[in-house]
């Protein structure tokens, strides 16, 4: 299931309770008549940036590559690429089921979107999600996406190897990854679409479940997280990504509670990874994008943070579109991908001709 985290001052558990029943089942758009089939290739991409992670996550990542209908017909043509990032606790395969690939990609092309390649990388870790961050504990997933994966795709497929022809999108944790990576890498990507992005704001001490985190501190192996509740694993994933500690075996992370007391220094490290705390530093980078879009459901607990990000961009007069649509965290994600995300990149990626 995809993961969303709520605005500062609201307990994370509230979102999980409200969103969990809707997070696996997503509405399926109606099939589009005369849609031409795409080609799906499942590959492995080895990332130097992920080598030697302390918790032992694999540096060889599963990646799904969706080639448009025309790819095999005109072997001299090169294509733009959209990199689409999945949410927390799912990998690329479940992400494709939530957004109903290949139907939605074929449907978007059939409805008039210009053709481009879609790449869906898997970024699950031992604690169920990398946060697309840079950490010695999990590995540098930020660099995996922004450097190693892009280099591999450009080296093995007929791409337009230009930032103006690369897009980045993602849902929930993937929306966070899109925001985080987008802030830092305008040299790689030319357009961004954040779908219900999670984890945008810093977490306060009042949000911390001290008893739960004390229990996590007693784990003797990262693998023990496999049987833990959703919220426990998400907390471990956050710590592994944002407060790694190579001197603190066996989990190699610092938790925000120690001996019953909240640790402000750890929360400060987490806050340093919150895009709403980072956005002022990257205004120049954000101005380089051809287009930025944000959307969120009106029944999604993440809508306030998404709106705050939109307002921050507006404050700096950075062009962006923002839409609150009818839906919860995941109910409309497939239709949004077909009818909004795909046409957005068709319009804004150089070379996505119809």
N, C-alpha and C positions, 0 to 999 in steps of 0.2 A: 504494500500500500504506500502511496505517496505521503509525505510528511509535511505539515505546516506548523510553524511556530508563531505564537501570537505576540502582540505588541507589549512593550514594557508595562508592567503593572498588572498584567492578566496572567493567571496561572496557565502553564503549558497544558496541564491535564484537562483544562476546560475545552481546549481545541480538540484534543484527542478524543474526548468523550463525545463531542458534537460531530466530529468529522469521520470517525472510524467506520460507521455503518455504510457510508457512501463512498469509501475510498477505493474499493475494488471494482464495483459495478459502475460503468460509465455509459452514458447514452450514446447510441450508435447512430451516426447520420445515415440518412437514406442513401442507398447506392446510387451513383450517378450513371445514367445510361451511356453506353458506348465508351466507358472508361477503358483506356489501354493499359495492359499490365506493365508493372515495373519489374525490375530484376533485383532480388535480394541476395546479397552475398554476406556470409558470416565468416569473419576473419579474426585473427589474433594480431594484436599490435604490441610489440615489446617496447616499453618506455624506459629509457635510461634514468629518467627523473624518478621512477618508482623503484629502482633497484635498492635492495638493502633496507627496506622499511623495517623498523624495529618490531612491529607486531606481525611481520611475515606475510603481508598482503602481496599478491602476485604482481610482478612487473609486466606480465603478459596479459593484456586485457582483451576480453571479448568485445568485438565491435561489429555492428550491423551496418552495412552500406546499402542504401537503396538507390539504384540507378534508374533514371527516368526512361520512359518508353523509347525515346529516340537515341539513347546512348549506343545501342548496338547497331543502329542503322547507318549513321554517319560517323565513320571512324576518324574523321579529321576535326570534328567539332569538340571544343572544350567547354566545360560547364562550371558554373558557380557551385558553391557547396554551403549547405546549412548544417551546422553541428547542433544537435538537439539533445539536451541533458535531462536525465531522469531524476526522480525525486528520491527521498530517503526510504530505505527498506526495500526498494525494488531495484532490479537491474535493467539492462537494456531490453531483455526479452519481455518482461512484464510491462515495461513502459510501452512497448509496441502494442501490447494487448489493450492497455488503457486508452491509447489514442487510435486503436484499430488500424494499425498498419498491416497490410498495404492499402486497404480500402480508402482511407482518408487521403493518402498521398495521390493515389490514382484519381480519386474524385476531384482533388484540387486541380490537377493537371487537366482533367476533362472539362472542368468549369472555366478554364481559361488561364490558369497560372502558367507562367513561363517555366520551362524545365530547368531543374537543377538537381544535384546529388544531395541526398540527405544521409547524414552519418550519425549513428546513435551508439555512443561508447558506453561501456559498463564501468561504473565507478563504485561498486559495492566494496566494502571492506569487512574485516572480522567483526566490527561493531555495526555493520549494515549500512554504512554510508561515509563517504570521504569528505563531505562538505566542499568538495572541489577546492580544497585548501592546500597550503604548503606546510608539511610537517614531517620531521624525521621519523615520527612514529608510524604514520600511515603511508608516507611517501608524498612526493610533491605532485598532487593531482592537478593543481593549477597549471604547472608547466607541462604535464602530460597532455592536457587539452590544448593549451595555447601554443605549444611547440612540437612535441613528439608526435601527437596524433595528426596535426596539420601537415607536418613534414611527410609522414607516411602516406597520407591520402594523396598529397600532391605528387609524391614519387611513384604511386602505383595506379593512379586513375587519371583520366584526361580532365584535369581541372583547370580553371583559370586561377593561377597561383598569384593572386593579388588580393590585398585586404578588402578592396571595394567589391570583390566577388565572393567574400566569405561572410556568412551570418552566424550568429550565436543565439540560441533560444533554449529555454528550459522551464520546467514546471516545479514549483515548491522548492525543494533543495536544489533542483536544477535551475530554478529562477534565481535563487541565491547565487549559484555558481555563475550564471550569466551576468548578474550584476557585479559580482566580485571580479571576475575575469575581464568583463567589459571595462570596468574602471581602469584597469591596469594595462590592457593590451589593445589599444586602438591601432597599433601597428600591425596587428594580425587580423582583426575583424572590422567590418565596415557597417554593420547594422545589428541591433540588439532587440530581442523580444522577451520580456520577463512575464511568465505566466504564474500568477499567484505566488510571487517570490516569498520564501520564508526567511526568517533569521535576519531581517534587515536592521532591527534595533538592538541596542545593548540590553543585557539582562540585569535586573536589579537584585539586590540581596534578598528582597522580600519574595522573589519568585523561587528561591532555592528550597528544595525539599531536603532538609539536612539529614533526616533519618534515612532516606533512600540513598543519599550520596555516601553516608557512613557505611552502609551495607556494601556499596560498590567498592569502597576502599579496602574491603576484606577479601576481594577476589584474588586468587593465586595464579590465574592464567587468563589471557585474553579470550580463549575458547569458551570459558565459563559464561560468557555473555550470551551465548546462543540460546540458553533456556530462560533468559530474563524477560520481564515484561517490556513492552514497547518503549515506555518512557525511560526506563533504566538504560536500555541500549542506546537510545538517542543521546542521553547525557554522556555516556562513554564515548560515543562518536564525536560529540562536540569537544570533549576534553582532549581526545586523541588528535583532533584537527587543530585546535586553537590553544591548548596549553600542554604541548608535548614536553616530556622531560626524559632525556636519554639516560639519566642517572637513577631513575625511579622504576626499577624492575618490580614486578613482571609486566605491568601494563604500560609503562613508559609514558605516563601522563600525570598531570597534577589536577586533582579534583577541587572544586570550589568550596569544599568543607573539609576541615581537619580538626579532630578532637572536639567535634560538636560546634565549631565556630566557622562562620563564613570567612573565606580568605579573599580580602579585597584585591590583592595582587593578581590572583587567578581571574577574578571577574574582570579586572582591567585588561588582561590579555585577551579574554573573550570579546570585550568591548572593542578592542583594536581591530577585530575582524568583522565588526558590524558595518555594513555598507552605509547606513545613515550617519555613522560617525566618521566615515572615510570620504564621503562624496565631496566635501569642500576641498579636499586635497587634489582632486582629479578633474576639476572643471575643464581645464584645457584639453584633457583627453576626451572627455565626453563631447566636447564641441566638434570633434573630428568625425563623429558618426553621421552617416547619411540619414539615418532614422533610428529612433528609439521608441519602443511601444511597451506599455504595461497594461495588463488586464487582471481582473480578480472578480470572483463571484460576490453577489450582494449578501449571500449567507455564509461567506468565508470569513473566519476570524482574522485572516490576514489582510483584510481590505483596508484597515486604517493605516497600517505600515506602508502598503502599496501606494495609498493616496499621499502619504507623507513624502515618499520618494518622488512621486510626480510633482508635488509642490516644491520640493528642493530643486528639481530641474527647472521648473518654471521660474523660481526665484533668481536663477542664474541665466534665464532666458535661453535655455537649451531646449531646442525643439523636441517635443515628445508627444505621443498620444497616450491617453489614459481612458480606460473603459471599465465601468462596473456593470457586469452583465447579470442576468438572472441565473443563479446557481450556487451550489456550495463549492467546497474545495476541489472536487474532482468531477462532479456530475456532467459538466459541459466541456470537459477538456478535449474530447475527440472532435466535437464539432468546431470548437475554437481552433484546433490545429488545422483542420481542413479549410475552414471558411475565413480564417483571420490570419493565422501564422503563415501558412503557405502563400497566400496572396500578398501579404506584407513583404516577404522576401522576394517574391516574383517582381514586385514593383521596385525594390530598393537595391537588389544585388545586380551589379553590372554584368551583363551577359546572359541574364535570364530571359531571353527572347521567347516570344510565343510562337 
